[in-house]
């Protein structure tokens, strides 16, 4: 085991991190013709590949055409959603954009695969979309990841807009420009970095989100809190009414943590690796169960528990900090059990992780002050932590 290496620059105010170029402002806007005042928070992520503007507020979907116009984006010629979100929001957004239909993918992580990408591109080609157009993806992380990937390769790239409707997509999947699909061997093994030109996070859509999805999304909040805003842990409460204005604060502060890191390292050559906290083991759990047992955030929650145990065993995470991290994850219960899962199958999928290099898989481990990057974890350590987690997991 190599020595622990500090994650230089990770975390707000960390040594070595330049002042973020994130532009944050509160704006009170008159929704033209809509008859109400629209209050929202704005943040622009400045990257080498261009700016990505993020809006967080309420009643935003009702004014999507004006928001797109305000950003001087190309004409939106297609809307992509899924069979759950389409009837709730996607079809109405398409109607407001004067489009005849909303393309609806099947709902579920198992449909985040290459044939869906090829199908979207074929539809866009048939409609006559060209490089001067844009598309809008409305839904959870599966929809935004898949649609963003398709946009990145269609005619070598067209602009796209994300309208996340799950907590996980708002605080993580739709922000930062990672797009992609899964393979049978592992998660997100096909993908690109392709920034959305605009992200419209309408908090009101969380009203229709199942409680299980809301809890799962909180895992990404915990991850970001540990990296760059520990006080966010005080806001971890999946039972809070969606009408509570603290939801806007929670979403925007979580996005701010990621935005600062993405501005520093858009393509994950260094500090952006910190955002993989809990994901190495989490992705392996998802893949080993065919993406059917766990929601992504649930697998990440188990992954955070796993790396907390490994870090504590290595002396990177003192007991008080470990208890704080685990207590945050405990608030997301109930989680699907991991008891009975075959360790060899999990280890197989770990070996296919996209963060693998000639030295093995680079893990991110939590520490007292943040995280440490590029840690090599032995097979024996993984087996031990899986046994420990399994003993704490309720029987399925």
Secondary structure, DSSP 8 states (H G I E B T S, - for coil): -----B-TT-STT-TT------EEEEEEEE-TTTSSEEEEEEEEEEETTEEEEEEEESS-GGGHHHHHHHTT---EEEEEEETTHIIIIIHHHHHHTT-S--EEE-SSGGG-SHHHHHHHHHHHHHHT--TT-EEEEEESHHHHHHHHHHHHHGGG--EEEEEE-SHHIIIIITSSSEEEEEETTEEEEEEEE---SEEEEEGGGGGGS-HHHHHHHHHHHHHHHHHH-GGGGGG--TTS-TTSTHHHHHHHHHHHHHHHHHHH-TTSSSGGGGGGTTHHHHHHHHHHTTTSS--HHHHHHHHHHHHHHHHHHTTSS-HHHHHHHHHHHHTT------TT--HHHHHHHHHT-TTEETTEE-EEEE-SSSEEEEE---HHHHHHHHHHHHHHS---
